[in-house]
Amino acid sequence: MNRQIRITLWALQVLLVLAIGAGLRHQLSRERQAHIRRSRTVAEAIGRHAAEFFSNIEAKKEEFSLRNLNAYLDSRLGPNKLFEEDLRRPASFEIYRLADLKLGRIRAEIVGSVDFERPYTAQEEGANLTVTVPFALKEGGDYYGIVRIPTPESAILSSLVEKNFAVYLTVLFLFGAQFILSYLLLTRRRRDIIFEQGYLKDHALGALKLQRQILDGIIQDHENLATPSGKKAAGEATTGEADRSNVVPFADKLRGRD
């Protein structure tokens, strides 16, 4: 195969791989942004109910209990409430009071990663994408705590594949088929035909013998057709010479008369 065609086919494969990779990266980025928006909405709802809970215990001057907080949120955010509106309940979420920072109950890096100038913060933490939303006990007041929703990156990727499985399978099949065809074309080599062995030898020799017989027959027929015409030409030449010997020059005839 021509070298230019080989280079073109390989370049086409590289371009297809780059295009598929760019498309996957774009879709993954869109899925991450959609997940961040969804997690922010859920975290804000959790923060509102957590603010109500902490306001009640502050007013009653009761001791904070994580069990009571979980029971309160479950009663407010359970089935047929918030998460029925296309908002899947997160696998886990965390609630921290900023006051617990002074007591060493919150890791300093957790609070340090939150941008309190913005309504939410999204950042990568190892293999997780974490969305953090601060909340206050009353509107316009100081922030009382934060709600964190960490999500594994693998879960986001799995969700993307689940949504577009049919599309990805079709693209993979088409790319694989054309890649195999291109590979076969690129690696195909011309094979020399060996007549000295096996089936090709026997039939090649038979074909040569048959051709030889046909050529011998044509040559013999040609010789048979050419022989009579040659004899005739020779006969004509002899007769001409005899006639020419009987011709008497005109001057000699006149001389005889005298």
URJO-V875494 format. One record per helix or strand of 3 or more residues. SS is the DSSP state (H for helix, E for strand). FROM is the first residue (numbers start at 0). TO is the last residue. Records with the same first field share a line. If there is no record, write none. Layout:
SS: FROM-TO, FROM-TO
This chain:
H: 2-59, 65-76, 81-83, 98-101, 107-111, 152-162, 164-186, 197-244, 249-256
E: 93-96, 120-124, 127-135, 142-151
